[in-house]
Amino acid sequence: MLRRLSQVFLLSVSFTVILMGCNKDIPEPETNSRLSPVNGLYIVEPIPVTTVMAEGPRDFFVKHIVQGNDVLIECIVDGVSFRSSSETKAKFVVYVDGKKTEEVSAAAFKVRNLPAGIHHIKLEVVKDDHSSYFLTKEFAVQIQ
């Protein structure tokens, strides 16, 4: 009985020592940043930063479905319209295999009569005056 009690005591003391030893080995977070001198000056207060956002949309979404030799394309572009009466009128420039094939003023359209094989389609969103929104999407389709 005494032997069993001393084993339990030694085991609990061992666990306590191990647990206490682990507490002091906590690494510092890597996100801590320290100020360093710039040309001999320390920056104490934060400096306000101003960003300039580009006009127009920043991204768009494309869904495509292959239907025989045609590809149905549906797009969602926030912040622009494809109606002729809109101030933010936009259109798509469509490239198939690196060649410009058409300009489309609709959010849903078909690329027709593609031959069998794999084709790379690129869509570019441009303003009505052909200036770019710098938005492009590319995808590949396989026509059977």
Order of alpha helices (4+ residues) and beta strands (2+ residues): alpha-beta-beta-beta-beta-beta-beta-beta
